Amino acid sequence: MAPTLNEMYLFAATVWHLARREPMAAQQALAWLIKCRALCADRHNKVAGHSHPVFGDGSLSAACRSLARTNHVPLQTIKPLEVGFADRDLCRSFSLACLVINNDVGDNITGATHFHHHRQEPAWSHGHRPVALIGSFFFYNTIDATKSALDGAIRS
């Protein structure tokens, strides 16, 4: 099912909020991470018959909410409308979100569903090797999502 305009806006706003000061490659990686979470949840829903316990129902909005939740970012702090669509970075995030949804740019994180800032050390990352370091973020694609949600403490 194609995402709604509201879902695309939340998708772009999440990328904008979490990575607006990062290089485009890091924003692309974060956009792919959101899409990968939605795809993972969708597969889970089809096999298990219910929503993924962490990533939700397979929608982009659920994937964005799960990303905000696991990275301790209240969704109400994601307020790109305050800067408006005249903001260059927000426009780039929206454009990038469209490119990722349509597979017009490559998956530069090989299906990663987890990430963290390189200055953080979440408990879930111990014993796992990141698939990429892009901008300030490490990306992982071998994390058990249910365990990482329960073990979300960050150590500096």
VENDAZI-V13226 format. One record per pair of residues at least 6 apart in sequence whose C-alpha atoms are under 7 Angstrom apart, sorted by sequence separation. I is the first residue (numbers start at 1). J is the second residue. D is the distance in Angstrom with one decimal. If there is no record, write none. Layout:
BEGIN
I_J_D / I_J_D
END
This chain:
BEGIN
45_51_5.2 / 51_57_4.6 / 56_62_5.3 / 68_74_6.4 / 85_91_6.1 / 99_105_5.9 / 132_138_5.8 / 133_139_6.4 / 45_52_6.3 / 55_62_6.4 / 56_63_6.6 / 68_75_6.4 / 132_139_5.3 / 19_27_5.7 / 44_52_5.9 / 55_63_5.4 / 130_138_5.9 / 131_139_5.7 / 130_139_5.3 / 131_140_5.5 / 41_51_6.8 / 130_140_4.6 / 131_141_6.9 / 41_52_5.2 / 55_66_5.4 / 129_140_7.0 / 15_27_6.3 / 45_57_6.8 / 54_66_6.3 / 41_55_5.5 / 15_30_6.3 / 41_56_6.0 / 42_57_6.4 / 15_31_6.2 / 41_57_6.0 / 42_58_4.1 / 38_55_6.7 / 41_58_4.5 / 37_55_6.0 / 118_136_5.6 / 39_58_6.2 / 117_136_5.6 / 118_137_5.4 / 38_58_4.4 / 117_137_4.5 / 118_138_6.0 / 38_59_5.6 / 116_137_5.5 / 117_138_6.3 / 38_60_5.7 / 109_131_6.6 / 115_137_6.4 / 116_138_5.5 / 109_132_6.2 / 115_138_5.4 / 116_139_6.9 / 115_139_4.4 / 124_148_5.0 / 35_60_6.8 / 38_63_5.3 / 114_139_5.8 / 115_140_6.0 / 37_63_5.6 / 114_140_5.2 / 112_139_6.0 / 113_140_6.4 / 114_141_6.6 / 124_151_6.1 / 112_140_5.0 / 113_141_5.6 / 123_151_6.3 / 124_152_6.6 / 34_63_5.8 / 112_141_3.8 / 123_152_6.4 / 34_64_6.3 / 109_139_6.7 / 111_141_5.9 / 122_152_6.4 / 123_153_5.8 / 122_153_5.7 / 123_154_6.2 / 122_154_4.1 / 121_154_5.6 / 122_155_5.9 / 120_154_6.4 / 121_155_5.2 / 120_155_6.3 / 121_156_6.0 / 120_156_5.3 / 119_156_6.9 / 11_60_6.6 / 11_61_6.9 / 14_64_6.5 / 10_61_6.5 / 7_60_6.0 / 11_64_6.3 / 7_61_5.4 / 17_78_5.9 / 14_78_6.7 / 13_78_6.6 / 31_97_6.2 / 13_80_6.1 / 28_96_6.6 / 32_100_6.4 / 20_89_6.2 / 31_100_6.7 / 16_89_6.9 / 16_90_5.8 / 32_107_6.1 / 36_111_5.8 / 36_112_6.7 / 37_113_5.5 / 16_93_5.6 / 36_113_6.0 / 15_93_6.2 / 33_111_7.0 / 29_108_5.9 / 33_112_5.7 / 70_149_6.4 / 29_109_5.9 / 33_113_5.2 / 12_93_5.1 / 12_94_4.7 / 70_152_6.8 / 12_97_5.6 / 11_97_6.7 / 54_145_6.4 / 54_146_6.1 / 53_146_6.5 / 54_149_6.7 / 26_134_5.2 / 25_134_6.7 / 26_135_5.2 / 23_135_6.1 / 22_135_5.9
END
